[in-house]
Amino acid sequence: MAKAPVFTPRADDFPRWYQDLIGKAELADNGPVRGTMVVRPYGYGLWERMQREMDARIKKAGAQNAYFPLLIPQSYLTKEAEHVEGFAPELAVVTHAGGRELAEPVVVRPTSETIVNASFSRWVRSHRDLPLLVNQWANVVRWELRPRVFLRTTEFLWQEGHTAHATYEDARDYAARIHRDVYTDFMENVLAMDVVPGRKTARERFAGAVDTLTLEGMMGDGKALQLATSHELGQNFAKAFGTRYLSADGRQEYVWQTSWGSTTRMVGALVMAHGDDHGLRVPPRLAAVQAVVLAIRDDAEVLAKVREIGDRLEDAGVRVHVDDRTGTPFGRRAVDWELKGVPVRIEVGPRDLANGTAVLVRRAAGSKEPTAIEALPAILPEVLEAEQALLLEQSRAHRENHTAEVTTVDEAVEAASAGWARIPWDALGPEGEAELAERGVSVRCLVAADGSVPERGDQPGNVAVVARAY
């Protein structure tokens, strides 16, 4: 393992460690307006990989990408009372433009349910138009009072899906499909992040929704982070905007709807769930660079060999980068790649070349061993999969080791000082949830007794997963 870069140790001050790592790994900077961020190329590269993986899953689920305006008439938000009440404190409102006061103020997009429904109400005419499944990749603005880069920013990037269906059952099943086949699959199989899928309580669900499915992840300090949500909207927005269709038997019916989203918060989650005192640890399936081949010295034979290794690994399907910048000290380069979390380093110097070997450094495993150069193209795909599996295994073990089974509010609050607690919902209920909230702890989700997603929030035997959260 290379010498650790100089920043706050994770165990000493987790928030400061997080901020230090965001800066030193060149992920993002604070923007000039409080609460905004500048996403640097390396950080945006992670987001691009996330986009690519998510977008493929979204399209496989049948949704197509579209784009809706950033500016929304303020009157649109007032059409759904619960929705506007939930977002009112976070709205950025434009009252003047072009040197004049606007006849009607416009809101900078906090979410798009209202403006999407304005379009859906024109696009949907018949049952043959359903289901209507769209997604957009965009930015949104929510005026954040306690900003933290990637986790809570005034402006952030996301995808938001919006759908309309002929029946409640079809909408419910589609929301569950997105939750399972898009979000859960991506979090576990690409981000290598253990997540708990569940339902939100009435107190925690999305403003204007009738039900919300969520994915909660445990960060390195034991706090929870909501990673993605999928909402059943019922017919609330359809009735507000008159989004109706002519059924097969000739009746006018309101559509049933869903919305669902995930954000650049996932980059912050990647840092907090997998990072250590040496920097990031990027899962191989996500990494834009899965392996970096480093020339230790400015030696013609070494430089030729690292380039050859790079070509052979690329032919084997590995996303590889050759670092032949021998004008920069090797130690500095090794620390930099470790800080950025590249899954595998392959280090080659004159002595290694004489032995026909390279030093194979695994970021997640923390191992370093000589490996035959000729064997690298064959073994590296297996090594990368082992690194991927190890990160998920470590994430799951961390959650399990820091989750307590409790039966009272006091026990839940105590457990939440270092991790999560599970408490029977029958023993907690809305009154206990309100008491937890007063003490800085929230019900992150409800799960069934076996840990699966319950069919209903009031299903007998449900368990509340409670924690302090970002």
Protein Blocks (a to p, Z undefined) as FASTA:
>chain_A
ZZddddddfklommlmmmmmmmmnomaccdfbehiacddfklmmmmmmmmmmmmmmmmmn
opacddddfbdcfklmmmpmklmmmmmmmpccdfbgghiacfbdcdddfbjklmmmmmmm
mmpmbfklpccddddddddddddfbgcehklcfbdcddddddddfbfklmmmmmmmmmmm
mmmmmmmmmnopacddddddfklmcehiabdcddddddfkopacdfbdcddekjmlmmmn
opacddfkopacddddddddddfklmmmmmmmmgcfkbccddfklpmblbdcddfbdcfk
lmmmmmmmmmmmmmnopacdddfbfkbcfklmmmmmmmnopabacdddfklmmnopacdd
dfklopacdddfklmmmmmmmmmmmmmmmmmmmmmmmmmmmcccdfbfklmmmmmmnmcc
dddfklnommlmmmmmmnopacfbdcdfkopacfbfklghiacdddddZZ
